[in-house]
Amino acid sequence: MWMLIALLVLFPIVSPAYERIISLSPQVTESVYLLNGESRLIAISGFCKQPDNAAKKERIGTPLRPDIERIVSLKPDLVLGSREGNSPFTMERLKNLGIKVHYFSRPKDFNGLAENFLQLSSMLEKKEQGKMIIDTVEASMKATGYSTPFTALWQVGADPLIVASSSSLANDIIHFAGGVNIIKTELPYPRMNVEEVVLQRPEVIVLTSMGYSVETEKGRWRRFLKDARFVTLDPYVVGSPTPVSFLKAVKRLRAAFHRPVDNDS
């Protein structure tokens, strides 16, 4: 007995690492690559576009309609999904089939995003690398160098006009960029009237081409807000951010306010 205890102390039992992972979320897939854990990915959702190397992975359907039979046949030891993109019914069905799943919560701010990322890094046995990435991103976001905040509107939809409020993840991008979101409600993505926005006169308008024409929307806003500056962000980046792509969005928005009017870079 004492010999067994001594052996366990000297050679502790280590939980087996996840070696066969399937990702049903673009955000998770990109994060796995960011952590250099792509060798463990055996398949991904058809909506996963980043990074470019992900194109080599097998596709197993869409986030909402993955190919369950194919997933089972691949014998994964872990399937990763997110509450904002994957059906609870799908994840529960996989669990009932004896497959281990992890369902990442929808981040409401950068802290939530970082928490999800650190959970993933732990699953991939990349804790130190994950922490280093978060520390680097946080340090970069603190180094604004600007003291005067700008006011911003983050447009999500055009018809009807839907915007990101102070309760959304996008609000943290505005905040770390040195801005103030003009829309303050508990509903993350409320509908608004153009007149309500014009009265608050945002200095920067963020457009993401999510099902609408960016140029058309610029033309609409210019009729009412001639001095407004525009920044166009990739909807994929802001819709499924990693800590690194979150930082890129912060830098793009920060630059928009401190460059000539109508910045599109």
Secondary structure, DSSP 4 states (H G I P E B T S, - for coil): -HHHHHHHHHS---PPP--SEEE--HHHHHHHHHTT-GGGEEEE-TT---SGGGGGSEE-B-SSSB-HHHHHHT--SEEEEETTTS-HHHHHHHHHTT--EEEEPPPSSHHHHHHHHHHHHHHTT-HHHHHHHHHHHHHHHH-----S-EEEEEEEETTTTEE--TTSHHHHHHHHTTEEES---SSSS-B--HHHHHHH--SEEEE--SSS-HHHHHHHHHTT-TT-EEEE--HHHHHS--HHHHHHHHHHHHHHHTSSSS---
